[in-house]
Amino acid sequence: MTRMWKVAIAAAALTFPALPASAAGTLDQVKSKGFIQCGVSQGIIGYSAPNDKGEWSGFDVDYCRALAAAIFNDPNKVKFTPLSTKDRFTALQSGEVDILSRNTTWTLDRDTKLGLNFVGTTYYDGQGFMVKKSMKINSALELSGASVCTQTGTTTELNLADYFRNNKMKYEVVAFATVDETIKAYESGRCDVLTTDASQLYSTRLKLASPDDHVILPEIISKEPLGPVVRHGDDQWFDIAKWTFFAMLDAEELGVSSKNVEEMKKSTNPEIRRLLGVEGSLGEGLGLTNDWIVRIVSKVGNYGEVFDRNLGAGSKLKIDRGYNRLWTKGGIQYAPPVR
């Protein structure tokens, strides 16, 4: 080996953090302990939040349940670890959690410097602003001089700085470590504006004492592709994680739902037959059974079902799917084919 290559390898080793022993063979470890340890938020309605009994639900929660269904044929074989924005990546890097499913934005810096892989974009979002109706503000361009509440350890602070700088406006940041601290500060009047991902603003508004007294402004100031994250170094686990998401999208596109999945096994459509494991042995390539997608859809649902009950028309949030519609329905959600 030449000196040049030795130097290059040494430099590469410094670029990425050391991988924990748990980074290799995650599937085997998950099977051995009998559950998936899933990192989630500390409580964001619609994404991941516990009820009074400690039972977790939400869009990000259902993704982890789908993963458990694929592996164990049981969506309940998941344990949830609530993580702050500050601690979420460290918890994944150290092996404290097997996967992070916590409304996390996919960026180049995170994808390359943290030793992590983003599974895909499960939700296309963007940063927005919420203000009190009494301020009589109709546009973010009217916010010059405002104090803005945000959460530390997120992409929102840089987006905020970029937006105000580009529009030659002044502002003051009031940053907090947790979602609840940020909400309380906004509601108590410590700042004029609350900013975060637009979908999270809908969730946050529900937590306020008088939700109807607050309005979400129309401007979206950033791209926030949200999705689950795994560690570098375990391609099998990465494949299972991303194809669980893809399978849910493909199931919706092919009209396979939790209500008809058993009947759809009888379909003569070759795409549906491959999807449901009636033909071929595609599950084996992932280290799963060939009916792994049947397990996901029957016990958790396709992408559309999961979106609807947690974020969409069937939820408290009533968020329009927008970009998150299938590509065949005017959106940009698109998955590689199961073949």
DAGI-V697091 format. One record per pair of residues at least 6 apart in sequence whose C-alpha atoms are under 8 Angstrom apart, sorted by the first residue. I is the first residue (numbers start at 1). J is the second residue. D is the distance in Angstrom with one decimal. If there is no record, write none. Layout:
BEGIN
i=I j=J d=D
i=I j=J d=D
END
This chain:
BEGIN
i=15 j=113 d=6.6
i=16 j=112 d=7.8
i=16 j=113 d=5.8
i=16 j=114 d=6.3
i=16 j=115 d=5.4
i=17 j=113 d=7.8
i=17 j=114 d=6.5
i=17 j=115 d=6.0
i=19 j=93 d=6.9
i=19 j=94 d=7.6
i=19 j=115 d=7.6
i=19 j=231 d=8.0
i=19 j=232 d=7.6
i=19 j=233 d=7.5
i=20 j=93 d=6.9
i=20 j=94 d=5.8
i=20 j=95 d=6.4
i=22 j=29 d=7.8
i=22 j=95 d=5.8
i=23 j=95 d=7.1
i=23 j=231 d=6.4
i=23 j=232 d=7.3
i=23 j=233 d=6.0
i=23 j=234 d=6.0
i=24 j=233 d=6.4
i=24 j=234 d=5.3
i=25 j=234 d=6.6
i=25 j=236 d=7.9
i=25 j=237 d=7.6
i=26 j=98 d=7.2
i=26 j=234 d=7.1
i=26 j=237 d=6.2
i=27 j=236 d=7.6
i=27 j=237 d=6.1
i=30 j=36 d=5.8
i=30 j=98 d=8.0
i=31 j=71 d=7.9
i=31 j=72 d=8.0
i=34 j=77 d=6.9
i=35 j=68 d=7.3
i=35 j=77 d=4.7
i=35 j=78 d=5.1
i=35 j=79 d=6.8
i=36 j=64 d=7.8
i=36 j=68 d=6.7
i=36 j=77 d=6.5
i=36 j=78 d=4.7
i=36 j=79 d=6.2
i=36 j=98 d=6.4
i=36 j=99 d=8.0
i=37 j=78 d=6.0
i=37 j=79 d=5.0
i=37 j=80 d=6.0
i=37 j=81 d=7.0
i=37 j=96 d=7.7
i=37 j=97 d=4.9
i=37 j=98 d=5.3
i=37 j=99 d=6.9
i=38 j=64 d=6.6
i=38 j=78 d=6.8
i=38 j=79 d=6.1
i=38 j=80 d=4.9
i=38 j=81 d=6.0
i=38 j=97 d=5.6
i=38 j=98 d=6.0
i=38 j=99 d=5.3
i=38 j=100 d=5.9
i=38 j=101 d=6.7
i=39 j=80 d=5.9
i=39 j=81 d=4.8
i=39 j=82 d=6.0
i=39 j=83 d=6.3
i=39 j=88 d=7.2
i=39 j=91 d=7.9
i=39 j=92 d=7.8
i=39 j=97 d=5.8
i=39 j=98 d=7.7
i=39 j=99 d=6.2
i=39 j=100 d=4.5
i=39 j=101 d=5.8
i=39 j=102 d=6.7
i=40 j=48 d=6.3
i=40 j=60 d=7.3
i=40 j=61 d=7.3
i=40 j=80 d=6.5
i=40 j=81 d=5.9
i=40 j=82 d=5.0
i=40 j=83 d=5.9
i=40 j=100 d=6.4
i=40 j=101 d=5.4
i=40 j=102 d=4.6
i=41 j=47 d=7.9
i=41 j=48 d=5.9
i=41 j=49 d=7.3
i=41 j=82 d=5.1
i=41 j=83 d=5.4
i=41 j=84 d=6.5
i=41 j=85 d=7.9
i=41 j=102 d=5.3
i=41 j=103 d=7.7
i=42 j=48 d=7.6
i=42 j=49 d=7.0
i=42 j=82 d=4.7
i=42 j=83 d=5.7
i=42 j=84 d=6.4
i=42 j=179 d=7.7
i=43 j=49 d=4.2
i=43 j=50 d=6.8
i=43 j=82 d=7.7
i=43 j=179 d=7.9
i=44 j=200 d=7.1
i=44 j=203 d=6.5
i=44 j=204 d=7.5
i=45 j=58 d=7.0
i=45 j=200 d=8.0
i=45 j=203 d=5.2
i=45 j=204 d=7.6
i=46 j=57 d=7.6
i=46 j=58 d=4.7
i=46 j=59 d=6.0
i=46 j=203 d=6.6
i=46 j=310 d=4.9
i=46 j=311 d=5.4
i=46 j=315 d=7.7
i=46 j=317 d=7.2
i=47 j=57 d=7.4
i=47 j=58 d=4.2
i=47 j=59 d=4.5
i=47 j=60 d=5.1
i=47 j=61 d=6.8
i=47 j=102 d=7.6
i=47 j=103 d=7.2
i=47 j=310 d=7.1
i=47 j=311 d=7.8
i=48 j=56 d=6.5
i=48 j=57 d=5.6
i=48 j=58 d=4.5
i=48 j=59 d=6.7
i=48 j=60 d=5.8
i=48 j=61 d=5.6
i=48 j=102 d=7.5
i=49 j=56 d=5.4
i=49 j=57 d=5.8
i=49 j=58 d=6.6
i=50 j=56 d=4.2
i=50 j=57 d=6.4
i=51 j=57 d=8.0
i=56 j=80 d=7.7
i=58 j=310 d=5.4
i=59 j=306 d=6.4
i=59 j=307 d=6.5
i=59 j=310 d=5.5
i=59 j=311 d=7.2
i=60 j=101 d=5.4
i=60 j=102 d=6.2
i=60 j=103 d=7.1
i=60 j=228 d=8.0
i=61 j=101 d=7.2
i=62 j=300 d=6.8
i=62 j=306 d=7.0
i=63 j=101 d=7.5
i=63 j=245 d=7.4
i=64 j=75 d=8.0
i=64 j=78 d=7.1
i=64 j=101 d=7.2
i=65 j=74 d=7.9
i=65 j=75 d=4.4
i=65 j=76 d=6.4
i=65 j=77 d=7.5
i=65 j=78 d=6.6
i=65 j=300 d=7.0
i=66 j=75 d=6.1
i=66 j=244 d=7.0
i=66 j=296 d=5.1
i=66 j=297 d=7.9
i=66 j=299 d=7.6
i=66 j=300 d=5.8
i=67 j=75 d=7.5
i=67 j=240 d=7.9
i=67 j=241 d=6.9
i=67 j=244 d=6.3
i=67 j=296 d=7.4
i=68 j=74 d=6.0
i=68 j=75 d=5.0
i=68 j=76 d=7.1
i=68 j=77 d=5.9
i=68 j=78 d=6.5
i=69 j=75 d=4.5
i=69 j=76 d=7.9
i=69 j=77 d=8.0
i=69 j=292 d=7.6
i=69 j=295 d=5.6
i=69 j=296 d=5.3
i=69 j=299 d=6.9
i=69 j=300 d=7.7
i=70 j=244 d=7.5
i=70 j=288 d=7.3
i=70 j=292 d=4.7
i=70 j=293 d=6.6
i=70 j=295 d=5.7
i=70 j=296 d=5.6
i=71 j=288 d=6.4
i=71 j=292 d=7.3
i=73 j=292 d=7.8
i=73 j=295 d=5.7
i=73 j=296 d=7.8
i=74 j=299 d=7.7
i=75 j=299 d=6.7
i=75 j=300 d=7.2
i=81 j=97 d=7.4
i=84 j=177 d=7.6
i=84 j=178 d=6.5
i=85 j=152 d=7.2
i=85 j=153 d=5.4
i=85 j=154 d=6.5
i=85 j=177 d=7.7
i=85 j=178 d=7.6
i=86 j=152 d=7.3
i=86 j=153 d=5.1
i=86 j=177 d=7.5
i=88 j=100 d=7.4
i=89 j=100 d=8.0
i=89 j=114 d=7.7
i=91 j=97 d=6.0
i=92 j=98 d=6.6
i=92 j=99 d=6.6
i=92 j=100 d=6.6
i=92 j=230 d=7.2
i=92 j=231 d=6.9
i=93 j=114 d=7.9
i=93 j=115 d=7.4
i=93 j=116 d=7.7
i=93 j=231 d=6.4
i=98 j=230 d=7.1
i=99 j=228 d=7.0
i=99 j=229 d=5.9
i=99 j=230 d=5.1
i=99 j=231 d=7.8
i=100 j=228 d=5.5
i=100 j=229 d=5.0
i=100 j=230 d=6.5
i=101 j=227 d=6.7
i=101 j=228 d=4.4
i=101 j=229 d=6.6
i=102 j=227 d=7.5
i=102 j=228 d=6.8
i=103 j=226 d=5.4
i=103 j=227 d=6.2
i=103 j=228 d=7.6
i=104 j=225 d=7.8
i=104 j=226 d=5.0
i=104 j=227 d=5.8
i=104 j=228 d=7.0
i=105 j=155 d=7.4
i=105 j=224 d=5.4
i=105 j=225 d=5.3
i=105 j=226 d=4.5
i=105 j=227 d=6.7
i=106 j=118 d=6.6
i=106 j=121 d=7.8
i=106 j=224 d=7.2
i=106 j=225 d=5.7
i=106 j=226 d=6.1
i=106 j=227 d=7.0
i=110 j=116 d=7.2
i=111 j=117 d=5.9
i=111 j=118 d=6.8
i=115 j=231 d=6.1
i=115 j=232 d=5.3
i=116 j=229 d=6.7
i=116 j=230 d=5.7
i=116 j=231 d=4.4
i=116 j=232 d=4.9
i=117 j=229 d=5.6
i=117 j=230 d=5.3
i=117 j=231 d=5.8
i=117 j=232 d=5.9
i=117 j=238 d=7.5
i=118 j=227 d=6.6
i=118 j=228 d=6.0
i=118 j=229 d=4.5
i=118 j=230 d=6.5
i=119 j=227 d=6.5
i=119 j=228 d=5.5
i=119 j=229 d=5.6
i=119 j=230 d=7.1
i=119 j=238 d=6.9
i=119 j=241 d=6.3
i=119 j=242 d=4.8
i=120 j=226 d=7.9
i=120 j=227 d=5.6
i=120 j=228 d=6.9
i=120 j=242 d=6.4
i=120 j=245 d=7.6
i=121 j=225 d=5.4
i=121 j=226 d=5.3
i=121 j=227 d=4.7
i=121 j=228 d=7.9
i=122 j=225 d=7.6
i=122 j=226 d=6.0
i=122 j=227 d=5.0
i=122 j=228 d=7.6
i=122 j=245 d=7.4
i=123 j=225 d=6.2
i=123 j=226 d=5.2
i=123 j=227 d=6.6
i=123 j=324 d=6.4
i=124 j=223 d=7.7
i=124 j=224 d=6.2
i=124 j=225 d=4.7
i=124 j=226 d=6.2
i=124 j=323 d=6.4
i=124 j=324 d=6.2
i=125 j=197 d=6.5
i=125 j=198 d=6.6
i=125 j=199 d=6.9
i=125 j=223 d=6.4
i=125 j=224 d=4.8
i=125 j=225 d=5.8
i=125 j=226 d=6.9
i=126 j=197 d=5.4
i=126 j=198 d=5.8
i=126 j=220 d=5.6
i=126 j=221 d=6.6
i=126 j=222 d=5.0
i=126 j=223 d=4.8
i=126 j=224 d=4.7
i=126 j=225 d=7.8
i=127 j=156 d=7.1
i=127 j=159 d=7.9
i=127 j=195 d=7.0
i=127 j=196 d=5.3
i=127 j=197 d=4.1
i=127 j=198 d=5.3
i=127 j=220 d=5.4
i=127 j=221 d=5.5
i=127 j=222 d=5.4
i=127 j=223 d=7.2
i=127 j=224 d=7.0
i=128 j=195 d=5.8
i=128 j=196 d=5.9
i=128 j=197 d=5.9
i=128 j=198 d=4.9
i=128 j=201 d=7.6
i=128 j=216 d=7.3
i=128 j=217 d=6.9
i=128 j=218 d=7.6
i=128 j=219 d=6.2
i=128 j=220 d=5.0
i=128 j=221 d=6.4
i=129 j=140 d=7.1
i=129 j=193 d=6.6
i=129 j=194 d=5.8
i=129 j=195 d=4.6
i=129 j=196 d=6.9
i=129 j=198 d=7.4
i=129 j=201 d=7.6
i=129 j=216 d=5.8
i=129 j=217 d=5.6
i=129 j=219 d=7.6
i=130 j=193 d=5.8
i=130 j=194 d=5.2
i=130 j=195 d=6.4
i=130 j=201 d=6.9
i=130 j=214 d=6.8
i=130 j=215 d=5.6
i=130 j=216 d=4.3
i=130 j=217 d=6.0
i=131 j=137 d=7.6
i=131 j=192 d=6.6
i=131 j=193 d=5.1
i=131 j=194 d=6.6
i=131 j=214 d=5.7
i=131 j=215 d=5.6
i=131 j=216 d=6.6
i=131 j=217 d=7.5
i=132 j=192 d=7.8
i=132 j=193 d=7.9
i=132 j=213 d=5.9
i=132 j=214 d=4.3
i=132 j=215 d=6.2
i=133 j=213 d=5.6
i=133 j=214 d=5.1
i=133 j=215 d=5.8
i=134 j=213 d=7.5
i=137 j=143 d=7.9
i=138 j=217 d=6.3
i=138 j=218 d=7.9
i=139 j=217 d=5.8
i=139 j=218 d=6.7
i=139 j=219 d=7.0
i=140 j=217 d=6.5
i=140 j=218 d=7.8
i=140 j=219 d=6.4
i=141 j=167 d=7.6
i=143 j=169 d=7.7
i=143 j=171 d=7.8
i=144 j=164 d=7.8
i=144 j=169 d=4.8
i=144 j=170 d=5.2
i=144 j=171 d=6.1
i=145 j=169 d=7.0
i=145 j=170 d=4.9
i=145 j=171 d=4.7
i=145 j=172 d=7.2
i=146 j=170 d=7.4
i=146 j=171 d=5.0
i=146 j=172 d=6.4
i=146 j=191 d=7.6
i=146 j=192 d=5.9
i=146 j=193 d=7.1
i=147 j=171 d=5.7
i=147 j=172 d=4.5
i=147 j=173 d=5.9
i=147 j=174 d=6.8
i=147 j=191 d=4.9
i=147 j=192 d=5.3
i=147 j=193 d=6.4
i=148 j=171 d=7.1
i=148 j=172 d=6.0
i=148 j=173 d=5.0
i=148 j=174 d=5.8
i=148 j=191 d=5.5
i=148 j=192 d=6.0
i=148 j=193 d=4.7
i=148 j=194 d=5.7
i=148 j=195 d=6.9
i=149 j=173 d=6.2
i=149 j=174 d=4.7
i=149 j=175 d=5.7
i=149 j=176 d=7.7
i=149 j=182 d=6.2
i=149 j=185 d=7.3
i=149 j=186 d=6.3
i=149 j=191 d=5.8
i=149 j=192 d=7.6
i=149 j=193 d=6.0
i=149 j=194 d=4.8
i=149 j=195 d=6.4
i=150 j=156 d=7.1
i=150 j=157 d=7.1
i=150 j=173 d=7.2
i=150 j=174 d=6.3
i=150 j=175 d=4.9
i=150 j=176 d=6.4
i=150 j=182 d=6.2
i=150 j=194 d=6.3
i=150 j=195 d=5.7
i=150 j=196 d=6.7
i=151 j=157 d=7.9
i=151 j=175 d=5.3
i=151 j=176 d=4.9
i=151 j=177 d=5.7
i=151 j=178 d=6.3
i=151 j=179 d=6.6
i=151 j=182 d=6.3
i=151 j=196 d=7.9
i=152 j=175 d=5.8
i=152 j=176 d=5.7
i=152 j=177 d=5.4
i=152 j=178 d=7.7
i=153 j=177 d=7.7
i=156 j=195 d=7.3
i=156 j=196 d=6.1
i=156 j=197 d=7.9
i=159 j=221 d=7.2
i=159 j=222 d=6.6
i=163 j=221 d=6.8
i=164 j=170 d=6.5
i=164 j=171 d=7.3
i=174 j=191 d=7.0
i=175 j=182 d=7.2
i=176 j=182 d=5.6
i=182 j=194 d=8.0
i=183 j=194 d=7.8
i=183 j=204 d=7.2
i=183 j=208 d=7.9
i=185 j=191 d=6.8
i=186 j=192 d=6.9
i=186 j=193 d=6.9
i=186 j=194 d=6.3
i=187 j=208 d=7.1
i=195 j=201 d=7.5
i=197 j=224 d=7.3
i=198 j=220 d=7.5
i=199 j=319 d=7.3
i=201 j=216 d=7.3
i=202 j=216 d=8.0
i=202 j=317 d=6.1
i=202 j=319 d=7.8
i=203 j=317 d=6.5
i=205 j=211 d=5.3
i=205 j=214 d=7.2
i=230 j=237 d=7.9
i=230 j=238 d=6.5
i=231 j=238 d=7.9
i=236 j=286 d=6.6
i=236 j=287 d=7.9
i=239 j=286 d=6.9
i=240 j=286 d=6.1
i=244 j=293 d=7.7
i=244 j=296 d=7.9
i=245 j=303 d=7.9
i=246 j=335 d=5.2
i=246 j=336 d=6.8
i=247 j=275 d=7.7
i=247 j=293 d=6.5
i=247 j=302 d=7.9
i=247 j=335 d=7.8
i=247 j=338 d=7.3
i=248 j=293 d=7.9
i=248 j=296 d=7.6
i=248 j=297 d=7.1
i=248 j=301 d=7.3
i=248 j=302 d=4.5
i=248 j=303 d=4.8
i=249 j=302 d=6.5
i=249 j=303 d=5.2
i=249 j=304 d=7.7
i=249 j=326 d=7.8
i=249 j=333 d=7.6
i=249 j=334 d=7.2
i=249 j=335 d=6.2
i=250 j=335 d=6.3
i=250 j=336 d=7.9
i=250 j=337 d=7.0
i=250 j=338 d=7.6
i=251 j=257 d=6.8
i=251 j=275 d=7.5
i=251 j=297 d=7.6
i=251 j=302 d=5.7
i=251 j=303 d=7.6
i=252 j=302 d=5.4
i=252 j=303 d=6.1
i=252 j=304 d=6.2
i=253 j=326 d=7.1
i=253 j=328 d=7.8
i=254 j=272 d=6.8
i=256 j=264 d=6.8
i=256 j=297 d=7.7
i=256 j=302 d=7.2
i=257 j=297 d=6.1
i=257 j=298 d=7.3
i=257 j=301 d=5.9
i=257 j=302 d=5.7
i=257 j=305 d=7.6
i=258 j=297 d=5.2
i=258 j=298 d=4.4
i=258 j=299 d=6.9
i=258 j=300 d=7.2
i=258 j=301 d=5.0
i=258 j=302 d=7.1
i=259 j=298 d=7.5
i=261 j=294 d=6.8
i=261 j=297 d=7.1
i=261 j=298 d=6.4
i=262 j=294 d=8.0
i=264 j=272 d=7.4
i=265 j=272 d=7.6
i=265 j=273 d=6.5
i=265 j=276 d=6.5
i=265 j=278 d=6.7
i=266 j=273 d=7.9
i=267 j=273 d=6.7
i=270 j=279 d=7.9
i=271 j=338 d=7.6
i=271 j=339 d=7.7
i=273 j=279 d=5.5
i=274 j=280 d=6.1
i=274 j=282 d=7.7
i=274 j=338 d=6.9
i=274 j=339 d=6.7
i=275 j=293 d=6.7
i=275 j=338 d=5.9
i=275 j=339 d=7.7
i=276 j=290 d=7.6
i=276 j=291 d=5.8
i=276 j=292 d=7.7
i=276 j=293 d=5.8
i=276 j=294 d=5.6
i=277 j=283 d=7.5
i=277 j=290 d=4.9
i=277 j=291 d=5.0
i=277 j=292 d=7.7
i=277 j=293 d=7.6
i=277 j=294 d=7.8
i=278 j=290 d=8.0
i=278 j=291 d=7.7
i=280 j=290 d=7.9
i=281 j=290 d=5.6
i=282 j=290 d=6.1
i=282 j=338 d=8.0
i=282 j=339 d=7.3
i=283 j=289 d=5.2
i=283 j=290 d=4.2
i=283 j=291 d=7.1
i=283 j=292 d=6.5
i=284 j=290 d=6.3
i=296 j=302 d=7.8
i=300 j=306 d=7.3
i=308 j=314 d=5.2
i=308 j=315 d=6.6
i=309 j=315 d=5.0
i=310 j=316 d=7.9
i=310 j=317 d=7.8
i=311 j=317 d=5.6
i=311 j=318 d=6.1
i=311 j=319 d=5.7
i=312 j=318 d=4.6
i=312 j=319 d=4.7
i=312 j=320 d=6.0
i=312 j=321 d=6.7
i=313 j=319 d=6.8
i=313 j=320 d=7.5
i=322 j=331 d=6.4
i=323 j=330 d=7.6
i=323 j=331 d=4.4
i=323 j=332 d=5.5
i=323 j=333 d=7.2
i=324 j=331 d=5.5
i=324 j=332 d=6.2
i=324 j=333 d=5.5
i=325 j=331 d=4.1
i=325 j=332 d=6.4
i=325 j=333 d=6.0
i=326 j=332 d=6.0
i=326 j=333 d=4.7
i=326 j=334 d=6.3
i=327 j=333 d=5.4
i=327 j=334 d=5.8
END
